[in-house]
Amino acid sequence: MGNDAGAALAERIAAYRGGSGDPRKMVGELRRAALLVPLDGGRLWTGHLGGVRWIYAFTGEEALARFARSRGEGQRDREYAQLLGARLLDEIVPAMGEPAGVAVDVADEDGAMLFPPVLGIVPEAAAVDREPDDRTEEG
């Protein structure tokens, strides 16, 4: 499941980067993909850029290995979790407690894609572009 879904996501990213892809279909493929998410001390490995915490996720072991090599960890075995993109977007991103998104295959210059915390990608409560709301949902 993971390899096929990851490959399909990588293909959607390539099409989008090439100018012929549909961003909605790419997000849909992300939601269906079983992604490899490296762990650091038992926690998801993340980085900060532009005021956003990015969860590193990979479409396959080869992409994860390229990332490890780019970080000088080529020979080290990296622990990782396999998570559905939907779980990353719907559960983990909102639980981060700060603007967070998913960075897919970040070591692949021509295949990387950032999925920022905006409406249409993450739940409204976690989106940085949601409308200001004076209402409270407590009750």
C-alpha positions as CSV (number, residue, x, y, z in Angstrom):
1,M,0.0,0.0,0.0
2,G,2.7,2.5,1.0
3,N,4.8,2.2,-2.1
4,D,2.0,2.4,-4.6
5,A,0.3,5.3,-2.8
6,G,3.7,7.1,-2.3
7,A,4.5,6.6,-6.0
8,A,1.1,8.0,-7.0
9,L,1.7,11.1,-4.9
10,A,5.2,11.5,-6.3
11,E,3.6,11.4,-9.8
12,R,1.0,14.0,-8.9
13,I,3.7,16.3,-7.5
14,A,5.8,15.9,-10.7
15,A,2.7,16.7,-12.8
16,Y,1.9,19.8,-10.7
17,R,5.5,21.0,-10.8
18,G,5.5,20.4,-14.5
19,G,2.5,22.7,-14.9
20,S,-0.1,20.1,-15.8
21,G,-1.3,18.8,-12.4
22,D,-4.4,19.6,-10.5
23,P,-3.6,20.8,-7.0
24,R,-6.9,19.4,-5.6
25,K,-6.0,15.9,-6.9
26,M,-2.5,16.3,-5.5
27,V,-3.9,17.0,-2.0
28,G,-6.3,14.1,-2.4
29,E,-3.4,11.8,-3.3
30,L,-1.5,13.1,-0.2
31,R,-4.4,12.2,2.0
32,R,-4.5,8.6,0.6
33,A,-0.7,8.1,0.7
34,A,1.0,6.1,3.4
35,L,4.0,8.3,4.1
36,L,7.3,7.6,5.9
37,V,7.8,10.1,8.6
38,P,11.3,10.0,10.3
39,L,11.4,10.0,14.1
40,D,13.9,11.9,16.3
41,G,13.9,10.6,19.8
42,G,10.5,9.0,19.4
43,R,9.0,12.3,18.0
44,L,8.2,13.3,14.5
45,W,11.2,14.9,12.9
46,T,10.2,18.5,12.0
47,G,11.9,21.7,11.0
48,H,10.9,25.4,11.0
49,L,10.8,27.7,8.0
50,G,8.9,30.9,7.4
51,G,7.0,30.7,10.7
52,V,5.7,27.2,10.0
53,R,6.7,23.9,11.6
54,W,7.1,21.4,8.7
55,I,6.6,17.7,9.3
56,Y,9.0,15.8,7.1
57,A,7.3,13.0,5.1
58,F,8.6,10.8,2.3
59,T,6.9,8.8,-0.5
60,G,9.3,5.9,-0.1
61,E,12.5,4.6,1.6
62,E,14.7,5.9,-1.3
63,A,13.4,9.4,-0.8
64,L,13.9,9.1,3.0
65,A,17.5,7.8,2.4
66,R,18.3,10.8,0.2
67,F,17.1,13.1,2.9
68,A,19.2,11.3,5.5
69,R,22.3,11.5,3.2
70,S,21.7,15.3,2.7
71,R,21.8,15.7,6.5
72,G,25.0,13.7,6.8
73,E,23.3,10.6,8.2
74,G,23.7,8.3,5.2
75,Q,24.9,5.2,7.1
76,R,22.8,5.6,10.1
77,D,19.5,3.7,10.3
78,R,16.7,6.2,10.8
79,E,13.6,5.1,12.7
80,Y,10.4,6.2,11.0
81,A,6.6,5.8,11.3
82,Q,4.3,5.1,8.4
83,L,1.3,7.4,8.5
84,L,-1.5,8.2,6.2
85,G,-1.4,11.7,4.8
86,A,-5.0,12.2,6.1
87,R,-3.9,11.5,9.6
88,L,-1.0,14.0,9.3
89,L,-3.3,16.7,8.0
90,D,-6.4,16.1,10.1
91,E,-4.9,15.0,13.4
92,I,-1.2,15.7,13.8
93,V,-1.0,19.2,12.2
94,P,-3.8,20.6,14.4
95,A,-2.2,19.0,17.5
96,M,1.1,20.8,16.9
97,G,-0.2,23.9,18.6
98,E,1.4,26.2,16.0
99,P,1.1,26.7,12.3
100,A,2.2,23.4,10.8
101,G,2.3,21.8,7.4
102,V,3.7,18.7,5.6
103,A,7.0,18.8,3.6
104,V,7.1,15.9,1.2
105,D,10.4,14.5,-0.2
106,V,12.3,17.7,0.8
107,A,15.7,16.3,-0.4
108,D,14.5,15.9,-3.9
109,E,15.0,19.2,-5.6
110,D,12.7,18.4,-8.5
111,G,10.2,16.4,-6.5
112,A,9.7,18.2,-3.2
113,M,6.3,19.8,-2.3
114,L,5.2,21.8,0.7
115,F,1.6,21.4,1.9
116,P,1.1,24.6,4.0
117,P,-1.4,25.1,6.8
118,V,-4.1,26.7,4.6
119,L,-7.8,26.1,3.9
120,G,-8.3,23.1,1.6
121,I,-5.3,21.3,2.9
122,V,-5.6,21.3,6.7
123,P,-8.8,21.6,8.9
124,E,-10.1,25.1,9.2
125,A,-9.1,25.4,12.9
126,A,-5.4,24.8,11.9
127,A,-5.5,27.0,8.8
128,V,-3.6,30.3,8.9
129,D,-5.8,31.8,6.2
130,R,-9.2,31.2,7.9
131,E,-11.5,34.1,8.5
132,P,-11.2,35.7,11.9
133,D,-14.1,34.5,14.1
134,D,-15.4,36.2,17.2
135,R,-17.7,33.2,18.0
136,T,-16.7,30.6,20.5
137,E,-17.6,27.0,20.0
138,E,-17.6,26.2,23.6
139,G,-20.9,25.7,25.1
